[in-house]
């Protein structure tokens, strides 16, 4: 399956982000030239302005906005931080360099820009996302990499020094890290007809060893717990550009449910962004009913687990029949199980028996 859309979108997105950042700078200059204090109107990210959209099947921001102005002494600090963040993001995008969130925090000190801690720095980067309507990954700011991908997918790098180089993602037996170079690459072609996202590294390795990518014609993605945003965007691209269905395998506990749901419908923290969700992705296990049906080894749910289940019950995204049923089953059995629990039946049982059954059940 060949993809004809990724090259255009990667190049256009890069130009678009640079234009948005430059327009923001021009806006401030024009305000100063008119003799007014520079100011900006931006979407509010308060809890009261975050809503779940059944149509988009994800959280979105409402219509409330906030105004920051250099005229207001209380706004000077966050306003200045935002202007610096926009400048730094423009430098990264223009020079095609990357940075991590941690690196941004320390880089600010070279410009004598003050952040009291990294959460404050991260928050300003998120503000910038809402202002220019682009994700931080679009202007080359990434978290630390920890996810990986393996399968018959040919990509073409766009990063300087590797432009035009093509790599097939079966090239490394441990998988290929989903870092900035892979995230910004063009997706060229694949023979796969599905994506299997896996929470745990041990199971990801087992799937590679057992040739799951060939046996089930799949691209394998390790989320390494909660999938980083770059990984969720990569899954979104595979689903959108190649029309590949996505199946998600997590531990059988409320946190595994949430890991799957964030891939499917995003999070409140990213309500200002699109292209991070895959609404038609399927949570294929480990379900609470699997714990019962497969008689898996278990651990008791903790008080924190129970509290999390109660939170999920109040979340509108979990009202559909499958999610509702599994939450009730967890509450009833008061137990949880890890993906590795299937090893009680042998090392390859999860691949030979469980995986094909679940793919068939949730397709």
C-alpha positions as CSV (number, residue, x, y, z in Angstrom):
1,X,0.0,0.0,0.0
2,X,1.6,3.3,-1.1
3,X,0.9,6.6,0.5
4,X,0.7,9.7,-1.7
5,X,-0.3,12.3,1.0
6,X,2.5,12.4,3.6
7,X,5.2,14.3,1.7
8,X,2.9,17.2,0.9
9,X,1.5,17.4,4.4
10,X,4.9,17.3,6.2
11,X,6.3,20.1,4.0
12,X,3.2,22.2,4.1
13,X,2.8,21.8,7.9
14,X,6.4,23.0,8.4
15,X,5.8,26.2,6.3
16,X,2.4,26.8,7.9
17,X,3.9,26.7,11.5
18,X,6.7,29.1,10.5
19,X,4.1,31.5,8.9
20,X,1.9,31.4,12.1
21,X,4.9,32.2,14.3
22,X,6.0,35.0,12.1
23,X,2.5,36.5,11.9
24,X,2.4,36.4,15.7
25,X,5.6,38.4,15.9
26,X,4.3,40.9,13.3
27,X,1.2,41.3,15.4
28,X,3.2,42.4,18.4
29,X,5.4,44.8,16.3
30,X,2.3,46.4,14.8
31,X,0.8,46.9,18.2
32,X,3.9,48.6,19.5
33,X,4.2,50.8,16.3
34,X,0.6,52.0,16.9
35,X,1.7,53.0,20.4
36,X,-0.3,50.4,22.2
37,X,0.8,47.8,24.8
38,X,1.2,44.5,23.0
39,X,-1.5,42.0,23.9
40,X,-3.0,38.7,22.8
41,X,-6.3,37.0,22.9
42,X,-6.1,33.2,23.4
43,X,-8.4,30.3,24.1
44,X,-9.0,29.6,27.8
45,X,-7.7,26.2,29.0
46,X,-9.7,26.3,32.2
47,X,-11.7,23.2,33.3
48,X,-14.9,25.2,32.7
49,X,-14.0,25.6,29.0
50,X,-13.2,22.0,28.2
51,X,-16.0,19.8,26.8
52,X,-16.4,16.4,25.3
53,X,-17.6,16.5,21.7
54,X,-19.6,13.4,20.7
55,X,-19.3,14.5,17.1
56,X,-15.5,14.8,17.1
57,X,-15.3,12.0,19.8
58,X,-12.7,13.9,21.8
59,X,-12.4,16.7,24.3
60,X,-12.4,20.3,22.8
61,X,-12.1,23.8,24.1
62,X,-15.2,26.0,24.3
63,X,-15.5,29.6,23.2
64,X,-14.1,31.3,26.3
65,X,-10.9,33.3,25.8
66,X,-8.4,35.1,28.0
67,X,-6.5,38.3,27.2
68,X,-3.0,38.9,28.2
69,X,-1.6,42.4,27.9
70,X,1.8,44.0,28.7
71,X,-0.3,46.9,30.2
72,X,-1.3,44.6,33.1
73,X,1.5,44.2,35.5
74,X,0.3,40.7,36.5
75,X,0.4,39.7,32.8
76,X,3.9,40.9,32.0
77,X,5.7,37.8,33.2
78,X,3.5,35.2,31.3
79,X,3.2,37.4,28.3
80,X,7.0,37.8,28.0
81,X,7.5,34.1,28.5
82,X,5.0,33.4,25.7
83,X,6.8,35.9,23.3
84,X,10.2,34.2,24.1
85,X,8.7,30.7,23.6
86,X,7.4,31.8,20.2
87,X,10.8,33.2,19.3
88,X,12.6,30.0,20.4
89,X,10.0,27.8,18.6
90,X,10.6,29.8,15.4
91,X,14.3,29.4,15.7
92,X,13.9,25.6,16.0
93,X,11.5,25.3,13.1
94,X,13.5,27.7,10.8
95,X,16.8,25.9,11.5
96,X,15.1,22.5,11.6
97,X,16.5,21.7,15.0
98,X,14.8,19.8,17.8
99,X,14.5,20.3,21.5
100,X,12.9,18.5,24.4
101,X,10.6,20.1,27.0
102,X,13.5,19.8,29.5
103,X,15.9,21.4,27.1
104,X,13.5,24.3,26.6
105,X,13.5,25.0,30.3
106,X,17.3,25.1,30.5
107,X,17.7,27.0,27.2
108,X,15.6,29.8,28.6
109,X,18.4,30.6,31.1
110,X,20.8,31.4,28.2
111,X,18.3,34.2,27.2
112,X,17.9,35.3,30.8
113,X,14.3,34.2,30.6
114,X,13.0,33.1,34.0
115,X,10.8,30.1,34.7
116,X,10.4,29.0,38.3
117,X,10.3,25.3,37.3
118,X,9.7,23.1,34.3
119,X,5.9,22.8,34.8
120,X,5.7,26.6,34.3
121,X,7.9,26.3,31.2
122,X,5.7,23.4,29.9
123,X,2.6,25.4,30.5
124,X,3.8,28.3,28.4
125,X,4.6,25.9,25.5
126,X,1.0,24.6,25.8
127,X,-0.2,28.2,25.7
128,X,1.8,28.7,22.5
129,X,0.1,25.7,21.0
130,X,-3.3,27.2,21.6
131,X,-2.3,30.6,20.1
132,X,-0.9,29.3,16.8
133,X,-3.2,26.2,16.6
134,X,-0.4,23.7,16.3
135,X,1.2,21.1,18.5
136,X,4.6,21.5,20.0
137,X,5.9,18.7,17.9
138,X,5.0,20.8,14.8
139,X,7.6,23.3,16.0
140,X,10.1,20.6,17.0
141,X,9.7,20.4,20.7
142,X,9.4,16.8,21.9
143,X,9.2,14.9,25.2
144,X,11.8,12.3,25.9
145,X,11.4,9.4,23.5
146,X,10.4,6.0,24.8
147,X,8.0,4.4,22.3
148,X,8.9,2.2,19.4
149,X,7.6,0.8,16.2
150,X,8.3,-2.4,14.2
151,X,6.8,-3.7,11.0
152,X,6.8,-3.5,7.2
153,X,6.6,0.2,6.8
154,X,8.9,2.2,4.6
155,X,9.6,5.8,5.7
156,X,11.6,8.6,4.2
157,X,13.4,10.9,6.5
158,X,13.1,14.7,6.1
159,X,15.6,15.8,8.8
160,X,18.8,17.5,7.7
161,X,21.6,15.1,6.7
162,X,19.1,12.2,6.2
163,X,16.7,13.8,3.7
164,X,15.5,11.4,1.1
165,X,16.9,8.3,2.9
166,X,14.4,5.5,3.1
167,X,14.3,2.9,5.8
168,X,12.0,-0.1,6.4
169,X,11.0,-0.4,10.0
170,X,11.8,-4.1,10.2
171,X,15.5,-3.0,10.0
172,X,16.1,-3.3,13.8
173,X,15.1,-6.3,15.9
174,X,14.3,-4.1,18.9
175,X,12.1,-1.8,16.9
176,X,12.7,1.8,15.8
177,X,12.4,4.7,18.3
178,X,9.5,7.0,17.6
179,X,11.6,10.2,18.0
180,X,11.6,13.5,16.1
181,X,13.2,12.0,13.0
182,X,10.6,9.3,12.6
183,X,7.7,11.6,13.6
184,X,8.6,14.1,10.9
185,X,9.3,11.5,8.2
186,X,7.2,10.7,5.2
187,X,5.2,7.5,5.3
188,X,5.9,5.8,1.9
189,X,4.4,2.3,1.8
190,X,3.4,-0.7,3.8
191,X,2.0,-4.2,3.2
192,X,0.3,-4.2,6.6
193,X,-3.4,-4.2,7.0
194,X,-3.6,-3.3,10.7
195,X,-1.8,-1.6,13.6
196,X,-1.4,-3.3,17.0
197,X,-0.5,-0.9,19.8
198,X,1.0,-2.6,22.9
199,X,1.4,-1.1,26.4
200,X,4.3,-3.2,27.7
201,X,7.8,-3.5,26.3
202,X,8.1,-7.2,27.2
203,X,5.0,-8.1,25.1
204,X,6.2,-5.9,22.3
205,X,9.5,-7.9,22.2
206,X,7.6,-11.2,22.4
207,X,5.4,-10.1,19.5
208,X,8.5,-9.4,17.4
209,X,10.1,-12.7,18.4
210,X,7.0,-14.5,17.4
211,X,6.7,-12.7,14.0
212,X,3.4,-11.2,14.8
213,X,4.0,-8.5,12.1
214,X,4.1,-11.3,9.5
215,X,1.6,-13.7,11.0
216,X,-1.0,-11.0,11.4
217,X,0.2,-8.6,8.8
218,X,0.6,-5.8,11.3
219,X,2.6,-2.8,12.3
220,X,3.5,-3.1,16.0
221,X,3.8,0.0,18.2
222,X,5.0,0.0,21.7
223,X,3.3,2.8,23.7
224,X,5.5,2.2,26.8
225,X,2.6,3.0,29.2
226,X,0.6,6.1,28.3
227,X,1.4,6.8,24.7
228,X,3.4,10.1,24.2
229,X,1.7,12.6,22.0
230,X,4.1,12.0,19.1
231,X,3.2,8.3,19.3
232,X,-0.5,9.1,19.3
233,X,0.0,11.3,16.3
234,X,2.0,8.6,14.5
235,X,-0.9,6.1,15.1
236,X,-3.3,8.7,13.8
237,X,-1.3,9.1,10.6
238,X,-1.1,5.3,10.0
239,X,-4.9,5.1,10.4
240,X,-5.6,8.2,8.3
241,X,-3.0,7.9,5.6
242,X,-3.1,4.1,5.1
243,X,-6.6,3.5,6.4
244,X,-5.2,0.9,8.8
245,X,-7.5,-0.3,11.7
246,X,-5.9,0.1,15.1
247,X,-6.1,-2.5,17.9
248,X,-4.9,-1.6,21.4
249,X,-3.6,-4.1,24.0
250,X,-3.1,-3.0,27.6
251,X,-2.9,-4.4,31.1
252,X,-6.3,-5.5,32.5
253,X,-6.8,-2.6,35.0
254,X,-8.4,0.9,35.0
255,X,-5.1,2.5,34.0
256,X,-4.9,0.2,30.9
257,X,-8.4,1.3,30.0
258,X,-7.4,4.9,30.2
259,X,-4.2,4.3,28.1
260,X,-6.5,2.9,25.3
261,X,-9.0,5.7,25.6
262,X,-6.4,8.4,25.3
263,X,-5.3,6.9,22.0
264,X,-8.9,6.8,20.9
265,X,-10.3,10.1,22.1
266,X,-7.4,12.1,23.5
267,X,-7.2,13.9,26.8
268,X,-8.5,17.0,28.4
269,X,-5.0,18.4,28.5
270,X,-4.8,18.3,24.7
271,X,-8.3,19.5,24.1
272,X,-6.9,22.4,22.0
273,X,-5.3,20.0,19.5
274,X,-6.5,17.7,16.7
275,X,-4.8,14.8,14.9
276,X,-3.8,13.1,18.1
277,X,-6.8,10.8,18.3
278,X,-7.9,7.7,16.4
279,X,-11.6,7.5,17.2
280,X,-12.2,4.2,15.5
281,X,-9.3,2.4,17.3
282,X,-10.4,-0.7,19.3
283,X,-9.5,-1.5,22.8
284,X,-9.0,-5.3,22.4
285,X,-7.9,-6.2,25.9
286,X,-7.0,-7.2,28.4
287,X,-10.6,-6.9,29.5
288,X,-12.0,-7.6,33.0
289,X,-14.1,-10.3,31.3
290,X,-10.9,-11.8,29.9
291,X,-9.6,-12.2,33.5
292,X,-12.6,-14.3,34.3
293,X,-12.9,-16.2,31.0
294,X,-9.2,-17.1,30.8
295,X,-8.8,-17.6,34.6
296,X,-5.7,-15.4,34.7
297,X,-3.4,-14.8,37.7
298,X,-4.5,-11.6,39.3
299,X,-3.7,-9.0,41.9
300,X,-6.4,-7.3,44.0
301,X,-7.5,-3.8,43.0
302,X,-6.1,-1.1,45.3
303,X,-8.1,1.7,46.7
304,X,-6.6,4.0,44.1
305,X,-7.7,1.5,41.4
306,X,-11.2,1.6,42.7
307,X,-11.2,5.4,42.8
308,X,-10.0,5.5,39.2
309,X,-12.8,3.2,38.1
310,X,-15.3,5.5,39.8
311,X,-13.8,8.4,37.8
312,X,-14.1,6.5,34.6
313,X,-17.8,5.8,35.4
314,X,-18.4,9.6,35.4
315,X,-16.5,10.2,32.2
316,X,-18.9,10.4,29.2
317,X,-16.4,8.5,27.0
318,X,-16.9,5.3,28.9
319,X,-20.7,5.2,28.5
320,X,-20.6,2.8,25.5
321,X,-21.6,-0.8,26.2
322,X,-18.1,-2.4,26.1
323,X,-16.5,0.1,28.4
324,X,-19.5,0.1,30.8
325,X,-19.6,-3.7,30.9
326,X,-15.8,-3.9,31.7
327,X,-15.9,-1.2,34.4
328,X,-18.8,-3.1,36.1
329,X,-16.9,-6.4,35.9
330,X,-13.8,-4.8,37.4
331,X,-15.9,-3.5,40.2
332,X,-17.5,-6.9,40.7
333,X,-14.3,-9.1,40.7
334,X,-12.1,-6.5,42.4
335,X,-9.1,-7.9,40.6
336,X,-6.6,-6.9,37.8
337,X,-4.2,-8.7,35.6
338,X,-1.1,-7.9,33.5
339,X,-0.6,-8.8,29.9
340,X,2.1,-11.2,30.9
341,X,-0.4,-13.2,32.9
342,X,-1.2,-15.3,29.8
343,X,2.3,-16.9,30.2
344,X,0.7,-19.2,32.7
345,X,-0.4,-21.2,29.6
346,X,3.0,-21.0,27.9
347,X,5.2,-18.3,26.4
348,X,3.5,-18.3,23.0
349,X,-0.1,-18.7,24.2
350,X,-0.9,-15.0,23.9
351,X,0.2,-15.0,20.3
352,X,-1.2,-18.4,19.3
353,X,-4.6,-18.3,21.1
354,X,-5.5,-14.9,22.7
355,X,-4.4,-12.5,20.0
356,X,-6.2,-14.1,17.0
357,X,-9.4,-14.5,19.1
358,X,-9.3,-10.8,20.2
359,X,-8.6,-9.5,16.8
360,X,-11.5,-11.4,15.4
361,X,-13.8,-10.3,18.3
362,X,-13.1,-6.6,18.0
363,X,-12.6,-6.2,14.2
